[in-house]
């Protein structure tokens, strides 16, 4: 089914881009917390823990407020453009203004949008597919 192939290609593209940006964030954070004496593991652990809390809190808020607003006001089709648009903008911003703060905010927002907006919207896309196609394709689309 061509429709599902498009969903697969877009999901893969999003996931690869997000992985590259996440890797960049980890490299920048390791560089930031490495001193002459070596890597400050406790500082890096504290930073990454704060990053995880930020993502989860933002995801919760997006799920509670942003997702329902998007669906009610703009519908599924228009809401599907939010994540790719922000992905392109965040990628451009991260690589034109490289730094820990920019990478932290961009990745935090991207991951939160992925968990709370993009993933539920992808689930809504399956509503138009027949049940047997849905079960056959879901495992390779949900990368």
N, C-alpha and C positions, 0 to 999 in steps of 0.2 A: 504494500500500500504506500503510495507516494507521500501521503500526508504524514504517516508515521516515520518515514525516512527523513523528512524535513525536521520533525521533532527530534529524532536521533542526532542529526547533524548539528542542530542548534544546541542541544544539551551537551554534546561532546565539546563543541567550541567554547561554550560557557565554562565548562569544567576545566578545560586545558588552560584557558586564560586565568581563571581563578587560582589554579594551582601555581602558575608562574608568578602571579602577584603575591600569593602566600609565601612562596619560596623567597621572593625578593624581600618581603617583610622580615622573614626569619634571618636572612643574611644581614640586613641593615641592623636588626636588633642585636645580633651576635657581635657585629662590629661596634655598636654603641656600648655594649657591656663588657668589652674586652679592654683590659688595661695593660700596662707594662707587665704587671704581675701575672697576667693571664685572664681567662674568662671568669667573670664573676657569675658563677652559676646561680647563686641565691638571688642576685638582682635580675638576671634573665628569667628565672622561674617566677619571681614576683611580677615582672612585666607581662609575661605570657599568661599568668593567672588573671591579671587585671584585664588583659585582652579578651580572654574567654568570658569573663563576667560581663564586659561591655557588649560582646556579641549576643550573649543570651538575654541580657536586659533589653537591648535594642530590638531583638527578634520578638520578644514578648510584647513590647509596646507596638511594634509594627503589626503584629498579628491581631492585637486587640483593637487598634485604632485605624491603621493605614489600610490594611487589606479590605475590611468591610466598606470603608469610604471609597476606595478605588472601584470595587465591584458595583456599588450602588450608583456612584456618580458617572463612571466612565465605561463600565462593562468589561467583559473579559478581553475582547479584542484590543481595545485601547490600553488596558492595564498591562497586557503582555509586552508593550513597548517600553515600560518603565525600566525593567532590569537590563535589557541590552543597551539602552541609552546610558544608564548610569555606569554600566560595565565599560563602555567605550570612554566616557568622560573620566572615570576613575583610573583607567589604564593610562590615558594620556597625561593626567595630572601626576600620577605616581612616577612616571618616567621622565616628565619634564621638570618636576620639582622633587627630586629624590630626597627623602629624609624620613626619619622614623615617625614623626607626627603625621605627615601626609599619608604614609603607607598604613599607619594604624587606623586613621579615620576612614580612609578609602576601603581598606579590607574589612574593617568592622561593619561598615554600612553595606558593602557588597554581600558579605556572608549573611548578615541579618536579613537583607532583602531576598537572598536566595532561599533561606529557610522559611521566612514568613510570608513572602509574596510570590516569588517565582515558582517554588515547588508546589504550593497549592493551586496556582494557575495552571501548571502542567497537568495536575490531576484533573482539573476541569476539562482539559483538552481531550481526555479519554472518554468523556461522556458521549461523544459523537461516534465512537468506534464500536463495532459489534463486540459482544462479550468474548468470543473465542480469539479475536484478533487482539483485544485488550490484554488478555492473559498471556498470549504468546509473545507479545512485544514489550510488555511492561518491564520485564527483567533486564533487557538490554538497553532500554531507554533510561531507566533510573540508575544511572552510572554511579 
